[in-house]
Structure formats: C-alpha cells, structure tokens
Amino acid sequence: MAKVSVIGVGQSEFVRSYPGSIRELAFEAYREAMKDAGLKAGQIDATVICSAPEYDKQRTPAGLMAEYLGLNPQPTFYVESVCSSSSSGLRTAYALIASGLHDVVLVLGFQKMSEISSAESQERMGRGADIQWEAPFGTMMPAYYAMYARGHFEKYGTTEEDLALIRVKSSTYGQINDKAVFRKSLTLEKILEPKYIATPLKMFDCCANADGSSCVILASAEKAKDLVSKPVNVIGLGMATAPINMAGRDTFSGLKCAQLAAKQAYEMAGVKPSDIDVAEVHDCFTIAEMMAYEDLGFAEPGQGKELIRNKETYKEGKIPVNVDGGLLSKGHPIGATGGSQVRTIVLQLRKEAGEMQVPDPKNGLVHNIGGVGIYGNVSIFSVD
C-alpha cells in the first residue's frame, strides 16, 4: 500500500452561533487548508464530508459541499460516526489513497449545532443511545459520562478535584487559542462550585456545543513530497466499536473501544505510548480525558489522576495533552472535532503551533470518540 501524508490543514473559529450557512462555515476551513497546501480545486481527486446528520437541515450535505467548493465532478463520500466522524473520514481517505485509487483526498468536517435549539440538541444526543431500550428513558450525554465518572471514582479513588484540575489545564490553554469558544482562565475554586449537571459532573466538567468546520488534506507520500515542504506522515490508525447499550458494557472505568483502537494504532505505527510527544484526546467531559490517559497507556489504570496532579499533561510535562484547550475550551462541533484535533497535531509536528508549541515533537496522537464510547478512533502522526 502507498504511504499517506497530511499536506494541508484548516479550521474555522469555533463559535456558539455562526451567522452564515453550513456551506459558508465549511468554506472557512476549506480555504485555510487549501492555502496551507498550496492547492487548487482541480488538484483534489476526491472529498470525504463528515458530520452528524441529525443536526443538519440539509439532506446529503456531501453533494452540497462538493458543489459549493468547486469540487465537482470528483467523487465525494459522506462519513458519520457521530463525534468521531472526521477521524473516521481520515481513515476513509487514508484507505482511498493507500489503495492507489486516489492521490489527493480532502476530508471536511462541519457542524452548525445552533440551527436547532438546545433542547432539540439534547434530544438528538439522547438518540445516540438505543432508541428502543435506552433513549426513551431520558438518557443524555452528561448522565452517561457521569456513570463513568462514578465508576472511576469507586474503583480508583479519583475525586471531583482531580477532574477540576483537568478543566484548569484546559482553560490555561484555551485562552491562547484564537480558534476556541472559551478563552478565559478558570480557577480551581470556580470549577468546583457545586453547579451539578449530572453528579459528580458540574458545569465546567462539560464541553459546550459549537458551530465550526475543519479540513484535512491527505496525499500519497510520494505525491506529498512534490506538493509541500513539510508533509506529516500518517503512521498508525486504529478503530474499534463497543455495544451501544450500557447493559452490554463490562466496565465503567474506561472505554474499551479506545483501548482497542490504541492497541491497533500503536502496532501499525511501531511505537509505544512512551514514544508519543503530544496528544489530542476527546475531552467532551473531564472524566473522558482522565480515562483517555489510561486507555492510551500514558498511565496505568487508576493512575491518570497522578498525571494531572503533577502537571505531566501540561506543555512542559512528559506527555502534553490538549494544549490547544481541548473540547472543553474549544467547543465541540461534532463533525468538525476530529479534524480540529488533527490540525493541532500537524501544527505541533511542523513546529507551527505558536504559544501552544511543545518542544521538538516527533510523534503525535489523536484520540477521537463517538458517542459514549460507541466508536473509538486513534490516529498517530510523525515527521521524518
């Protein structure tokens, strides 16, 4: 199979309410990525469009985007795995290139969540569970992750303060990310105020809905060398799934799909967790980041809390995680999230991350979860 590289990345600002249409929102990330790669529309062989369709008023948005962005008559694909849609799109694009079918593929993720009300949004999120056996009972995302927080607390002695320390870190870096929704520093005391959403998760333990888009352009490694001076190689991909019903899960202290996806990605890349220099993990809730430390092998089960207590996941620590503020500060426009994470890692590996730059990274990792651990994507990137 052909080796595959990232040659361009882009992202819109993530905002609470975007004033334009979804096509205009998507164009913002597309324009930045195309400029980054130095490409014209005719050089794109195929596109992969990613979003969670229950938020879109437009049916078959892939067709709309291809037309608006001037990418007809090239083939376009639509990929959805809820919150991990654009990471699944990356995997699809990789396969299209590695197979030799296409040389240059563009992955575009977007979501305009403000097109529906907050109540409607929560109802749709609840339908991410089984609509026969769980969703009718009022299940919602904060409650699901609160179950995992309870499981982690009871098994490992993790505390609300440990989770709050993750939010402190998020706000530390969110304030220097000009693409983030929330750019204010938060104190530990503020985060620990008892404004519970689903015990033990409080208001600042939860990420916010957002509107945004992201774009990642991939090419065969051979083609990439002719197009750009700093290609970033995709060296490992892992993806796994888990039962959609909570009754089908055998643990509530970690996400099995993430553990399996990480194992696959490390094996494909030929690296170990200790070889990762910077990571973006899916911190839709603070407990999600805590579990990611352990699911990815950065810490032994139950020891993730020691990483955040000792600031080892800060920029200067042994494994910097979410130094762009993560979903907790950037916001979470579902279809755009994975591509935004990839953009951050690519900028880090190209040493173009500005104030967020980690010293001399060689390997970067993206961990992107769909739903409550229904889908798990882990992608590993490297520079020569």
C-alpha positions in Angstrom: 0.0 0.0 0.0 1.1 3.6 -0.6 2.2 5.6 2.4 0.0 8.6 3.2 0.8 12.1 4.5 -1.1 15.2 5.6 -0.3 18.1 3.3 -2.8 20.7 4.5 -5.0 21.6 7.5 -7.6 24.2 8.2 -10.2 25.2 10.8 -12.8 27.9 11.2 -13.2 29.6 14.6 -15.4 27.6 16.8 -18.3 29.8 17.9 -21.6 29.4 19.8 -23.7 30.7 16.9 -22.4 31.1 13.4 -24.4 33.7 11.4 -24.0 32.1 7.9 -25.0 28.8 6.2 -23.3 25.4 6.6 -21.6 25.8 3.2 -20.1 29.2 4.2 -19.0 27.7 7.5 -17.3 24.8 5.7 -15.6 27.2 3.3 -13.7 28.8 6.1 -11.8 25.6 7.0 -11.5 24.6 3.3 -9.9 27.9 2.4 -7.3 27.7 5.1 -6.4 24.1 4.3 -6.1 24.8 0.6 -3.9 27.8 1.2 -1.8 25.7 3.6 -1.3 23.0 1.0 -1.0 25.5 -1.9 -3.6 23.6 -4.0 -6.4 24.5 -6.4 -9.7 22.7 -6.5 -8.8 20.7 -9.6 -5.9 19.0 -7.8 -8.3 17.3 -5.3 -9.1 13.8 -6.5 -12.0 13.1 -4.0 -13.6 14.5 -0.9 -14.9 13.0 2.3 -17.6 15.1 4.0 -18.2 14.4 7.7 -21.0 15.5 10.1 -23.7 14.1 12.4 -26.8 14.4 10.1 -29.4 14.7 12.8 -28.2 18.3 13.3 -28.2 19.2 9.5 -31.3 20.6 7.9 -29.7 19.8 4.5 -30.1 16.2 3.4 -26.9 14.8 1.7 -24.6 17.6 2.6 -21.7 16.0 0.8 -23.3 16.9 -2.5 -23.9 20.5 -1.4 -20.3 20.9 -0.2 -18.8 19.5 -3.3 -20.8 21.9 -5.5 -20.2 24.9 -3.3 -16.4 24.3 -3.0 -16.0 23.7 -6.7 -15.1 20.1 -6.3 -17.5 18.6 -9.0 -17.2 16.2 -10.8 -14.7 14.5 -8.5 -16.3 11.7 -6.3 -17.5 12.6 -2.8 -18.3 10.4 0.1 -20.3 11.0 3.3 -19.0 9.6 6.6 -20.7 9.6 10.0 -19.7 8.2 13.4 -21.2 11.0 15.5 -18.5 12.8 17.4 -15.6 10.9 15.7 -16.9 11.5 12.2 -14.0 13.4 10.8 -11.5 10.9 12.3 -13.5 8.1 10.5 -13.3 10.4 7.5 -9.5 10.5 7.8 -9.4 6.7 7.9 -11.6 6.5 4.8 -9.3 9.0 3.0 -6.2 7.0 4.0 -7.7 3.9 2.6 -8.6 5.6 -0.7 -5.1 6.8 -1.1 -3.2 3.7 0.2 -5.2 1.5 -2.2 -4.0 3.6 -5.1 -7.5 4.7 -6.1 -6.8 8.4 -5.5 -3.6 10.5 -4.9 -5.1 13.6 -3.1 -8.2 13.4 -0.8 -9.8 16.2 1.2 -11.6 15.5 4.5 -14.0 18.2 5.5 -15.9 18.1 8.9 -18.5 20.5 9.9 -21.4 21.1 12.3 -23.8 24.0 12.8 -25.4 23.0 16.0 -27.1 26.3 16.6 -29.5 25.5 13.8 -31.6 23.8 16.4 -32.5 24.7 20.0 -30.5 23.4 23.0 -33.4 21.2 24.0 -33.6 19.7 20.5 -29.9 19.2 20.5 -30.0 17.3 23.8 -32.9 15.2 22.5 -30.8 14.3 19.4 -27.8 13.4 21.6 -30.0 11.2 23.7 -31.0 9.3 20.5 -27.3 8.4 20.1 -28.3 5.7 22.5 -30.5 2.8 21.5 -33.9 4.3 20.7 -35.8 1.2 21.8 -34.1 0.3 25.1 -32.4 3.4 26.5 -33.3 6.8 24.8 -37.0 6.6 25.9 -35.9 6.8 29.5 -34.4 10.2 29.1 -30.7 9.4 28.7 -28.4 12.3 28.0 -24.7 12.6 27.4 -23.8 14.2 30.8 -25.6 11.4 32.6 -23.8 8.7 30.6 -20.4 10.2 31.4 -21.4 10.7 35.0 -21.8 7.0 35.2 -18.3 6.5 34.0 -17.1 9.1 36.5 -18.8 7.3 39.3 -17.2 4.0 38.1 -13.8 5.6 38.0 -14.2 7.2 41.4 -15.4 4.0 43.1 -12.7 1.8 41.5 -9.7 4.1 41.7 -10.4 6.8 44.3 -10.5 9.6 41.8 -12.1 12.8 43.1 -14.0 15.8 41.8 -10.9 17.9 42.4 -8.9 15.6 40.1 -11.4 16.3 37.3 -11.4 20.0 38.1 -7.6 20.1 37.6 -8.2 18.9 34.0 -10.5 21.9 33.4 -7.9 24.2 34.9 -5.4 23.0 32.3 -8.0 23.3 29.5 -8.7 26.9 30.4 -5.0 27.7 30.7 -4.5 26.8 27.0 -7.9 27.8 25.7 -7.2 31.4 26.4 -4.2 31.4 24.0 -6.1 29.5 21.2 -7.7 32.1 18.9 -10.0 29.4 17.4 -11.6 28.5 20.8 -15.0 29.4 22.1 -13.9 29.9 25.7 -10.8 32.0 26.2 -10.9 32.7 29.9 -8.8 31.3 32.7 -10.7 29.4 35.4 -9.7 28.9 39.0 -9.9 25.6 40.7 -12.4 27.2 43.2 -14.6 28.4 40.4 -14.7 25.0 38.7 -15.5 23.2 42.0 -18.6 25.4 42.7 -21.5 22.9 43.2 -23.4 23.6 39.9 -24.1 20.0 39.2 -25.3 18.9 35.8 -25.2 15.1 36.5 -23.5 14.2 39.7 -20.5 14.2 40.0 -20.1 16.3 36.9 -20.5 20.0 37.3 -21.0 22.8 34.7 -17.3 23.2 33.9 -16.7 19.5 33.6 -18.8 19.6 30.4 -17.9 20.9 27.0 -20.2 23.1 25.1 -22.0 22.8 21.7 -20.4 24.9 19.0 -20.5 25.7 15.3 -17.4 25.0 13.3 -15.6 23.3 10.5 -12.2 21.6 9.9 -10.4 20.4 6.9 -7.5 17.9 6.4 -5.9 17.2 3.0 -4.1 13.9 2.5 -1.9 12.7 -0.3 0.2 9.7 -1.1 3.7 10.2 0.5 5.2 10.2 -3.0 2.9 13.0 -4.2 3.2 14.9 -0.9 6.9 15.4 -1.5 6.2 17.2 -4.8 3.5 19.4 -3.3 4.7 20.6 0.1 7.9 21.1 2.1 6.6 19.8 5.4 4.4 16.7 5.0 3.3 15.0 8.1 3.1 11.2 7.9 0.1 9.1 9.0 1.8 6.1 10.6 -0.9 4.4 12.6 -4.6 4.1 12.6 -6.9 2.2 14.9 -10.7 2.0 15.2 -13.0 -0.1 17.3 -16.6 -0.2 18.5 -18.5 -1.1 21.6 -22.1 -2.1 22.4 -24.4 0.9 22.1 -26.4 -0.2 25.1 -24.8 0.4 28.5 -26.1 -3.0 29.6 -23.7 -4.5 27.1 -20.6 -2.9 28.7 -18.5 -4.9 31.2 -16.7 -1.9 32.8 -17.4 1.7 33.6 -13.9 2.9 34.4 -12.5 3.1 30.8 -13.6 2.9 27.2 -12.9 -0.4 25.6 -13.2 0.9 22.1 -10.4 3.4 22.8 -8.2 0.8 24.3 -8.6 -1.5 21.3 -8.1 1.4 18.8 -5.0 2.5 20.6 -3.5 -1.0 20.5 -4.1 -1.2 16.8 -2.7 2.2 16.1 0.5 1.6 18.2 1.1 -1.7 16.4 0.6 -0.3 13.0 2.9 2.7 13.8 5.5 0.5 15.5 5.6 2.9 18.5 4.7 2.7 22.2 2.8 5.2 24.4 6.1 6.5 25.7 7.1 7.5 22.1 4.2 9.9 21.8 5.4 13.5 22.3 2.0 15.4 22.1 -1.6 14.2 22.1 -5.1 15.5 21.4 -7.8 13.5 23.3 -11.5 13.6 23.3 -12.3 15.6 26.4 -16.1 16.1 25.9 -16.2 15.8 29.7 -13.3 16.0 32.2 -13.7 12.3 33.0 -13.3 11.5 29.3 -9.8 13.0 29.4 -8.9 11.2 32.6 -10.0 7.8 31.1 -8.0 8.7 27.9 -4.8 9.0 29.9 -5.2 5.4 30.9 -6.9 3.9 27.8 -4.0 5.2 25.7 -1.3 3.8 28.0 0.0 7.2 29.2 -0.7 6.0 32.7 -1.6 2.7 34.3 -5.4 2.2 35.1 -6.2 4.4 38.1 -3.0 6.4 37.8 -4.3 9.1 35.4 -5.0 11.3 38.3 -1.3 11.4 39.2 -0.5 12.8 35.7 -2.8 15.8 36.1 -1.9 16.3 39.8 1.8 16.5 38.8 1.0 18.6 35.7 2.6 16.0 33.5 0.0 16.6 30.8 0.8 20.3 30.6 3.0 21.6 27.8 6.2 21.2 29.8 5.2 17.7 31.1 6.2 14.3 29.9 3.1 13.8 27.8 1.4 17.1 26.8 -2.3 16.6 26.2 -4.8 19.1 24.7 -2.5 22.1 24.8 -5.0 23.8 22.5 -7.6 23.8 25.2 -9.3 20.6 24.1 -13.1 20.3 23.5 -13.7 21.8 27.0 -12.4 25.2 25.8 -12.6 25.0 22.0 -16.1 23.7 22.0 -17.4 20.6 20.3 -18.9 21.0 16.8 -19.5 17.3 16.3 -18.5 16.7 12.7 -15.5 19.1 12.9 -13.9 17.9 16.1 -11.6 15.2 14.9 -10.3 17.3 12.0 -9.6 20.1 14.5 -7.6 17.7 16.7 -5.6 16.6 13.6 -4.9 20.2 12.7 -3.4 20.8 16.2 -1.2 17.8 16.0 0.0 18.6 12.4 0.9 22.2 13.5 2.7 20.8 16.5 4.8 18.4 14.4 5.6 21.2 11.9 6.5 23.4 14.8 4.0 26.0 13.8 1.8 26.0 17.0 2.9 29.4 18.3 2.3 29.8 22.0 0.9 26.3 22.3 4.1 24.7 20.8 5.5 21.7 22.6 9.3 21.4 22.4 10.6 19.3 19.4 7.8 16.8 19.0 8.3 13.9 16.6 5.2 11.7 17.1 1.7 13.0 17.8 -1.6 11.2 18.6 -5.3 12.0 18.1 -7.9 10.1 20.2 -11.5 10.8 19.0 -14.5 9.1 20.5 -18.0 8.8 19.0 -20.9 8.8 21.4 -20.4 7.3 24.8 -17.6 5.1 23.6 -19.6 3.6 20.7 -16.8 4.4 18.2 -13.2 4.9 19.0 -10.6 6.3 16.6 -6.9 6.6 17.4 -4.6 8.2 14.8 -0.8 8.6 15.0 1.3 11.0 13.0 5.0 11.5 12.6 7.6 13.7 11.0 10.9 12.4 9.4 
